[in-house]
Amino acid sequence: MVLSEKEQKFKVTPWEVQGDVDYDLLVKQFGTELIKPELLKRLEKHTGPLHYFLRRKIFFSHRDLGWILNKYEGGEKFFLYTGRGPSGSTHLGHLLPWLFTKYLQDKFDVELYFQMTDDEKFLYNEELSIADTIRFSKENILDVIACGFDKKKTFIFSDIEYAKTLYRIALEISKHVTFSIVKGTFGFNNSTNTGLIFFPSIQAVPSFLPSVLKGKNIPCLIPASIDQDPYWRGIARYVAPKLGFYKPAQIHCKFVPGLGRGGKMSSSEPETAILTNDAPELAEKKIMNSFTGGRATIKEQREKGGTPEICPVYHYYLYLFAPEDKELNEIYQDCTSGKLMCGDCKGKLGIRVKTFLKDHQKRREKARDTVQDFMLND
């Protein structure tokens, strides 16, 4: 496929996101659908006032969301499935889909199966040992629990430590997945290690895991960042009818930007990411040193206003720290009119991020006592 000039300016794979993502183009590339107003109205009937992630189109794309609602309205409860690839500390960008997943769990009163893909991260990253990814997995699980999931309806598992159960289902999946399919979906080549070639069958397993464990077909909804779509588009949805399961539905979110100029937040660039284990004062310092959409001088800022569209500080308000639309609109108007200076905007955000981290870190420490209440074990 020949990419247009716009498409060549960004790259989105399950392991790497580069450039300024054009989400409308990405939807066309991946073959997903934008969430339309009529679908939001259907959701609103079940959830009440929509989450601001939906109102602001932070969750913007889907596969078969309407079908999931059909099943739910017909009396079939779905389950939620999402996960984390533990290659380092958790950052605020990771929390965004988890917070939305909790919202869905609360509103629809459904179970969540949360996959820690410690095997994938070992296979993909040559610098990580199995011990590293297991250690990161155990630390990241604390952040998951700190989001407030219902422990009676939330089941977390490590691929490595839950392998006995996962492997049998993965074998059923892999028998229908050729190298040609994974090569076409993920761009694998003759230098790709065989673990990575098999791994997509492992990541497909949770789409069907409750159906296997409970002996009946249960619809699945996956809330996740859109970069993970190829796993379910290319593998889980492909094999589902061959194995007699429902195809998993998906709802996708955008990427929280880093604090630099362009690009998503990444644990591999800690200076431009807010990590959940950062000291609150360090997080505040990162924000004060961040790139903005402001002008070169205060005089020019007052005369011309800032450009919030390219400003990560504004996007932090948009995504996580100004849930009320009225306040967000005021920040936008004050910025573009020149009334709001970047230092003041950063300072206000810094206080909110510090407060959030202090509260999250308290819950994170408490989670150490309840981890086993959430874990699935062979």
C-alpha positions in Angstrom: 0.0 0.0 0.0 1.3 3.4 -1.0 1.0 5.9 1.9 0.0 9.6 1.3 2.3 12.4 2.5 0.1 12.9 5.6 0.2 9.2 6.4 4.0 9.1 6.2 4.3 11.8 8.9 3.2 9.4 11.6 3.5 5.8 12.5 1.3 3.7 14.8 2.1 0.0 15.7 1.5 -2.0 18.9 5.0 -1.2 19.9 5.8 2.2 18.6 4.0 5.5 18.0 5.8 8.3 16.2 4.9 11.7 14.9 1.6 13.7 15.2 -1.1 11.2 14.7 -3.9 12.1 12.3 -6.7 10.1 13.9 -9.1 10.4 11.0 -6.5 8.9 8.7 -5.6 6.3 11.2 -9.3 5.1 11.4 -9.2 4.7 7.6 -5.8 2.8 7.8 -7.1 0.4 10.5 -10.6 0.1 9.1 -12.4 1.1 12.4 -15.4 3.4 12.7 -15.7 6.8 14.4 -18.2 6.9 17.3 -21.2 8.7 15.9 -23.7 10.8 17.8 -26.5 8.2 17.5 -24.2 5.6 19.2 -23.4 8.1 22.0 -27.1 8.6 22.6 -27.6 4.8 22.9 -24.7 4.7 25.4 -26.2 7.6 27.4 -29.4 5.6 27.9 -27.4 3.1 30.0 -24.8 5.3 31.6 -26.6 8.6 32.2 -24.6 11.7 31.3 -21.7 10.7 29.1 -18.1 10.5 30.5 -16.1 13.5 29.2 -13.8 11.1 27.5 -16.7 10.4 25.1 -18.0 14.0 24.9 -14.5 15.2 24.0 -13.9 12.4 21.5 -10.9 11.1 23.5 -12.5 7.7 23.1 -13.3 8.2 19.4 -13.3 4.9 17.4 -14.8 1.5 17.7 -15.5 -1.9 16.3 -19.0 -3.4 16.9 -19.9 -1.1 19.8 -23.5 -1.1 18.5 -23.5 -4.9 18.4 -22.4 -5.0 22.1 -25.3 -2.7 23.0 -27.6 -4.9 21.1 -26.5 -7.9 23.1 -26.7 -6.0 26.4 -30.2 -4.7 25.6 -31.2 -8.2 24.7 -30.2 -9.5 28.1 -26.6 -10.7 27.5 -24.0 -9.1 29.7 -20.6 -8.5 28.2 -17.3 -8.6 29.9 -14.4 -6.1 29.6 -10.9 -6.9 28.6 -7.9 -4.7 28.6 -4.2 -4.9 29.6 -0.8 -3.5 30.0 2.6 -4.4 28.5 4.9 -4.0 31.5 8.2 -2.6 30.2 8.6 0.1 32.8 6.8 2.3 35.2 3.2 3.2 34.6 2.6 6.8 33.4 -0.6 8.9 33.2 -1.2 7.9 29.6 -1.6 4.3 30.7 -4.1 5.3 33.3 -6.5 6.9 30.8 -8.0 3.8 29.3 -8.0 2.1 32.7 -10.1 4.9 34.2 -12.5 4.6 31.3 -12.7 0.9 31.8 -13.6 1.4 35.4 -16.3 3.8 34.3 -17.7 1.1 32.0 -17.5 -1.6 34.8 -19.4 0.7 37.2 -22.1 1.7 34.7 -22.8 -1.7 33.2 -21.9 -3.8 36.3 -19.7 -6.2 34.4 -16.5 -8.2 34.9 -13.1 -7.2 33.8 -10.2 -9.5 32.7 -6.9 -7.6 32.8 -3.9 -9.1 30.9 -0.3 -8.3 31.9 1.7 -9.1 28.7 5.1 -9.6 30.5 5.9 -12.3 27.9 5.5 -9.9 25.0 7.7 -7.3 26.5 10.5 -9.8 27.1 10.3 -11.0 23.5 10.2 -7.5 22.0 12.8 -5.7 24.1 16.3 -7.2 24.0 17.3 -5.2 27.1 14.7 -6.8 29.3 15.0 -10.1 31.1 12.0 -12.2 32.1 12.7 -11.2 35.7 12.5 -7.5 34.6 9.1 -7.9 33.0 7.7 -9.9 35.9 8.9 -7.2 38.3 7.4 -4.4 36.2 4.2 -6.5 35.9 3.8 -6.7 39.7 4.5 -3.0 40.1 2.1 -2.0 37.3 -0.7 -4.2 38.9 -0.6 -1.9 41.9 -1.5 1.0 39.6 -4.3 -1.0 38.1 -5.8 -1.8 41.5 -5.3 1.9 42.6 -7.8 2.9 39.8 -10.6 1.5 42.0 -11.8 -1.6 40.2 -14.3 -3.9 41.9 -12.2 -6.7 43.3 -15.2 -9.1 43.1 -15.5 -8.5 39.4 -11.9 -7.9 38.3 -9.5 -10.7 37.4 -5.8 -9.8 36.7 -3.3 -12.3 35.3 0.3 -12.4 34.1 0.8 -14.3 30.9 3.9 -15.9 32.2 2.4 -17.0 35.5 -1.1 -17.9 34.1 0.5 -19.8 31.2 -1.1 -23.2 31.9 -4.6 -21.9 31.3 -3.7 -19.5 28.5 -1.6 -21.8 26.5 -4.3 -24.4 25.8 -6.6 -21.7 24.4 -3.7 -20.1 22.5 -3.0 -23.5 20.8 -6.6 -23.6 19.5 -6.2 -20.1 18.2 -2.7 -20.5 16.7 -3.8 -23.6 14.6 -5.9 -21.1 12.5 -3.2 -18.4 12.3 -0.5 -18.7 9.6 2.8 -16.9 9.4 1.4 -15.0 6.4 -1.4 -13.6 8.6 0.8 -12.3 11.4 3.4 -11.1 8.8 0.7 -9.1 7.0 -0.8 -7.8 10.3 2.4 -6.9 12.2 5.1 -6.6 9.5 7.1 -9.5 10.9 10.0 -10.8 8.7 12.5 -13.6 8.7 14.5 -11.9 11.5 11.5 -11.8 13.9 11.9 -14.2 16.8 9.4 -17.1 16.9 8.1 -16.0 20.3 6.8 -12.8 18.8 5.3 -14.7 15.9 3.3 -16.9 18.4 2.5 -14.2 20.8 -0.5 -12.7 19.0 -2.3 -16.0 19.7 -1.6 -15.4 23.4 -3.0 -11.8 23.3 -6.1 -13.1 21.6 -6.9 -15.5 24.4 -8.6 -13.1 26.9 -11.2 -12.2 24.2 -12.5 -15.8 24.8 -11.2 -16.6 28.2 -14.5 -16.1 30.2 -16.4 -18.0 27.6 -14.0 -21.0 28.1 -14.0 -20.7 31.9 -17.8 -20.5 32.2 -18.7 -22.8 29.3 -20.9 -20.3 27.4 -20.4 -17.7 24.8 -20.0 -14.2 26.4 -19.6 -11.0 24.4 -16.4 -9.1 24.9 -15.7 -5.3 24.8 -12.1 -4.1 24.8 -11.3 -0.5 25.8 -7.8 0.3 24.8 -5.5 2.7 22.9 -5.9 2.4 19.2 -2.3 1.2 18.7 -3.3 -2.2 20.1 -6.1 -2.7 17.5 -4.0 -5.0 15.2 -4.0 -7.8 17.7 -7.7 -8.0 17.8 -8.4 -7.0 14.2 -5.9 -9.4 12.7 -6.1 -12.4 15.1 -8.9 -12.5 17.7 -11.7 -11.3 15.3 -10.3 -13.5 12.5 -10.3 -16.7 14.5 -13.4 -16.1 16.6 -16.0 -17.7 14.2 -13.7 -20.6 13.5 -13.7 -21.4 17.2 -17.4 -20.7 17.7 -16.9 -17.5 19.8 -18.2 -14.0 19.4 -15.9 -11.5 17.7 -14.6 -9.1 20.4 -15.8 -5.5 20.1 -13.5 -2.6 20.7 -13.6 1.0 21.8 -10.4 3.0 21.2 -8.8 6.1 22.8 -6.3 8.6 21.6 -2.8 9.0 23.0 -2.0 11.3 25.9 0.9 13.5 24.6 4.3 13.7 26.3 5.5 17.0 27.7 7.8 17.7 24.8 6.9 18.9 21.4 4.8 16.3 19.7 4.6 12.5 20.2 2.8 10.3 22.8 3.8 10.0 26.4 6.4 7.2 26.9 8.1 5.6 29.9 11.2 5.4 27.8 11.3 9.2 27.8 10.8 9.9 31.6 11.7 13.5 31.3 8.6 14.1 29.2 6.3 11.7 31.1 4.5 11.8 34.4 5.1 8.5 36.1 2.8 7.3 38.8 5.8 6.7 41.1 7.3 10.1 40.5 7.6 12.3 43.5 4.8 14.8 43.2 7.4 17.7 43.3 9.3 16.1 40.5 6.1 15.8 38.4 5.4 19.5 39.1 8.9 20.4 37.9 8.5 18.4 34.7 5.3 20.4 34.0 7.0 23.7 34.7 9.8 22.7 32.2 7.4 21.4 29.5 6.9 22.7 26.0 3.8 24.9 25.5 1.8 26.5 22.7 2.7 30.0 24.0 4.4 32.8 22.3 8.1 33.9 22.6 7.3 36.8 24.9 4.6 37.9 27.4 3.9 40.9 25.2 3.3 38.7 22.1 1.2 36.3 24.2 -1.1 39.0 25.3 -1.4 40.4 21.8 -1.8 37.2 19.8 -2.7 34.5 22.4 -1.4 31.0 22.6 -2.0 27.9 20.5 -3.6 25.2 22.8 -3.9 22.8 19.9 -0.1 22.1 20.1 0.2 22.5 23.8 0.7 19.4 26.0 -0.2 21.4 29.1 -3.6 22.2 27.6 -4.0 18.6 26.6 -3.4 17.5 30.1 -6.4 19.5 31.1 -8.4 18.2 28.1 -7.6 14.5 28.9 -7.4 14.3 32.7 -7.4 17.4 34.8 -10.4 19.6 33.8 -13.3 17.2 33.6 -15.9 20.1 33.6 -16.4 21.4 30.1 -17.1 24.9 31.3 -13.6 25.1 32.9 -11.9 23.6 29.9 -13.6 26.1 27.6 -12.5 29.0 29.9 -8.9 27.8 29.7 -9.1 27.6 25.9 -10.6 31.0 25.6 -8.2 32.7 28.1 -5.2 31.1 26.3 -6.2 32.1 22.8 -7.2 35.6 23.8 -3.9 36.3 25.6 -5.5 36.6 29.0 -3.8 33.4 30.4 0.0 33.2 30.6 1.8 29.9 30.2 3.4 30.0 33.6 0.1 30.5 35.4 -1.4 27.6 33.3 1.5 25.3 34.2 1.4 26.3 37.9 -2.3 25.4 38.2 -1.8 22.1 36.4 1.2 21.3 38.6 -0.9 21.6 41.7 -3.6 19.3 40.3 -1.1 16.7 39.2 0.6 16.8 42.6 -2.7 16.2 44.3 -3.6 13.4 42.0 -0.3 11.6 42.4 -0.4 11.9 46.2 -3.9 10.3 46.3 -3.0 7.7 43.7 0.2 6.7 45.5 -1.7 6.2 48.8 -4.1 3.8 47.0 -1.2 2.2 45.3 0.5 1.3 48.6 -2.8 0.0 50.0 -3.1 -2.2 47.0 -0.1 -4.3 48.1 -2.3 -5.9 50.7 -5.0 -6.8 48.3 -3.2 -8.0 45.1 -4.0 -11.7 45.6 -7.7 -10.8 45.8 -7.5 -9.8 42.1 -5.2 -12.4 40.6 -6.1 -15.4 38.5 -3.7 -18.3 39.1 -3.4 -21.7 37.5 
